[in-house]
Amino acid sequence: MLIDLKGKVAIVTGAGRGIGRAIARTLAAEGVTVAIIDFRQDLLDDAAMEWTEAGWPGLRILCDVREAAQVNAAVGAVNEAFGRVDILVNNAGVASGARVEKLAEAVWDANFDTNTKGTFLMCQAVAPIMQRQASGRIMNAASFAAIIPSVGGAAYAASKSAVVQFSRVLAGELGPFNVTVNSYSPGMIPTEMNGFAKLPDARQQRLLDTLTLRQWGNPEDVANLICFLASDQAHYITGASIDCSGGKYATQFPSAAYES
Ligand SMILES: NC(=O)c1ccc[n+]([C@@H]2O[C@H](COP(=O)([O-])OP(=O)(O)OC[C@H]3O[C@@H](n4cnc5c(N)ncnc54)[C@H](O)[C@@H]3O)[C@@H](O)[C@H]2O)c1
């Protein structure tokens, strides 16, 4: 199967670092013009250097996805520069939490503002462009926490579960316009967000024991899924929620297979 994304235009949010950066890089290497959105200028400058060195076309836009005016301006800038938006990846996310009785209202809001409202605002800004084109692919970052949440993760898990249901509704609404909308759930990919790689060995092992493949994932594993979902070959997949987590808890005790 040859995935051909040449000439397409993508927006990837939170693409300054981590999984988002790998998604943007992988799409760019496939010939996609990528507009990188992030709210940190230092990360955008770093991405600009990589794009210049590689000779990839694209844009870097400073934008906080929690702010409607900034989102509308960013999407408008991409539309003005390239005349279309074929692919939208809502990757920007934050994770913070505490047990419910100690969970500050501000922490609850922080998770929902970025993870859920940011995704909604971006989709609302891009949808009319995709409707006009009668084509488009939207992929929204949920999390394994939307499948099985962790103690202390109520705000994050609830905000990501909301992304899954939001994506299904939007898939229904944009189906008549040949626009697909899916959510995806990464799991166990060491990044600066979760600091897995810096945990003591015993704690790392405990987490790895939850995985069928018993190994950390790479940001590129998610990026490859996104490339497929963005391709013509994935035209019949919409309203789905796809798990990319090394088979986390595919069975109750995945480590049993390694012990026997
Ligand atoms: N790493 C994992 O194992 C894992 C697991 C489940 C879900 N996810 C999800 O994948 C996505 C990427 O995670 P990551 O581990 O690469 O995180 P990360 O913290 O390394 O990267 C997040 C990026 O989003 C940007 N960002 C945050 N808030 C923003 C805002 N308001 N506006 C614009 N940009 C903003 C940050 O500057 C950063 O560049 C997130 O949505 C996360 O919830 C990751």
The ligand as a Tripos MOL2 file, in Angstrom:
@<TRIPOS>MOLECULE
LIG
   44    48     1     0     0
SMALL
NO_CHARGES

@<TRIPOS>ATOM
      1 N1          2.7300   10.6080   25.7550 N.am      1 LIG1
      2 C1          1.7690    9.7270   25.9560 C.2       1 LIG1
      3 O1          2.0160    8.5590   26.2970 O.2       1 LIG1
      4 C2          0.3370   10.1260   25.7580 C.ar      1 LIG1
      5 C3         -0.6440    9.2440   26.2010 C.ar      1 LIG1
      6 C4         -1.9760    9.5670   26.0140 C.ar      1 LIG1
      7 C5         -2.3250   10.7510   25.3610 C.ar      1 LIG1
      8 N2         -1.3590   11.6020   24.9450 N.ar      1 LIG1
      9 C6         -1.8020   12.8420   24.2880 C.3       1 LIG1
     10 O2         -1.0050   13.1240   23.1470 O.3       1 LIG1
     11 C7         -0.8550   14.5470   22.9960 C.3       1 LIG1
     12 C8          0.6270   14.9040   22.9530 C.3       1 LIG1
     13 O3          1.2380   14.4770   24.1580 O.3       1 LIG1
     14 P1          2.8120   14.6140   24.4410 P.3       1 LIG1
     15 O4          3.1450   13.5280   25.3910 O.co2     1 LIG1
     16 O5          3.5570   14.7540   23.1600 O.co2     1 LIG1
     17 O6          2.8240   16.0080   25.2680 O.3       1 LIG1
     18 P2          3.9030   17.2070   25.3420 P.3       1 LIG1
     19 O7          3.6160   17.9190   26.6190 O.co2     1 LIG1
     20 O8          5.2860   16.6960   25.1200 O.co2     1 LIG1
     21 O9          3.5020   18.1350   24.1040 O.3       1 LIG1
     22 C9          2.3300   18.9160   24.1330 C.3       1 LIG1
     23 C10         2.5230   20.1100   23.1930 C.3       1 LIG1
     24 O10         1.2940   20.8710   23.1990 O.3       1 LIG1
     25 C11         1.6120   22.2550   23.3590 C.3       1 LIG1
     26 N3          0.4600   22.9090   24.0060 N.ar      1 LIG1
     27 C12        -0.0280   22.6690   25.2490 C.ar      1 LIG1
     28 N4         -1.0510   23.4940   25.5010 N.ar      1 LIG1
     29 C13        -1.2410   24.2490   24.3890 C.ar      1 LIG1
     30 C14        -2.1560   25.2750   24.0420 C.ar      1 LIG1
     31 N5         -3.0910   25.7220   24.9080 N.pl3     1 LIG1
     32 N6         -2.0860   25.8270   22.8070 N.ar      1 LIG1
     33 C15        -1.1390   25.4000   21.9340 C.ar      1 LIG1
     34 N7         -0.2340   24.4540   22.2090 N.ar      1 LIG1
     35 C16        -0.2860   23.8860   23.4280 C.ar      1 LIG1
     36 C17         2.8760   22.2470   24.2290 C.3       1 LIG1
     37 O11         3.6040   23.4700   24.1310 O.3       1 LIG1
     38 C18         3.6340   21.0610   23.6410 C.3       1 LIG1
     39 O12         4.4050   21.4410   22.5230 O.3       1 LIG1
     40 C19        -1.6090   15.1750   24.1690 C.3       1 LIG1
     41 O13        -2.9140   15.5290   23.7730 O.3       1 LIG1
     42 C20        -1.6590   14.0600   25.1950 C.3       1 LIG1
     43 O14        -2.7230   14.1960   26.1040 O.3       1 LIG1
     44 C21        -0.0470   11.3190   25.1430 C.ar      1 LIG1
@<TRIPOS>BOND
     1     1     2 1
     2     2     3 2
     3     2     4 1
     4     4     5 ar
     5     4    44 ar
     6     5     6 ar
     7     6     7 ar
     8     7     8 ar
     9     8     9 1
    10     8    44 ar
    11     9    10 1
    12     9    42 1
    13    10    11 1
    14    11    12 1
    15    11    40 1
    16    12    13 1
    17    13    14 1
    18    14    15 2
    19    14    16 1
    20    14    17 1
    21    17    18 1
    22    18    19 2
    23    18    20 1
    24    18    21 1
    25    21    22 1
    26    22    23 1
    27    23    24 1
    28    23    38 1
    29    24    25 1
    30    25    26 1
    31    25    36 1
    32    26    27 ar
    33    26    35 ar
    34    27    28 ar
    35    28    29 ar
    36    29    30 ar
    37    29    35 ar
    38    30    31 1
    39    30    32 ar
    40    32    33 ar
    41    33    34 ar
    42    34    35 ar
    43    36    37 1
    44    36    38 1
    45    38    39 1
    46    40    41 1
    47    40    42 1
    48    42    43 1
@<TRIPOS>SUBSTRUCTURE
     1 LIG1         1 GROUP 0 **** ****
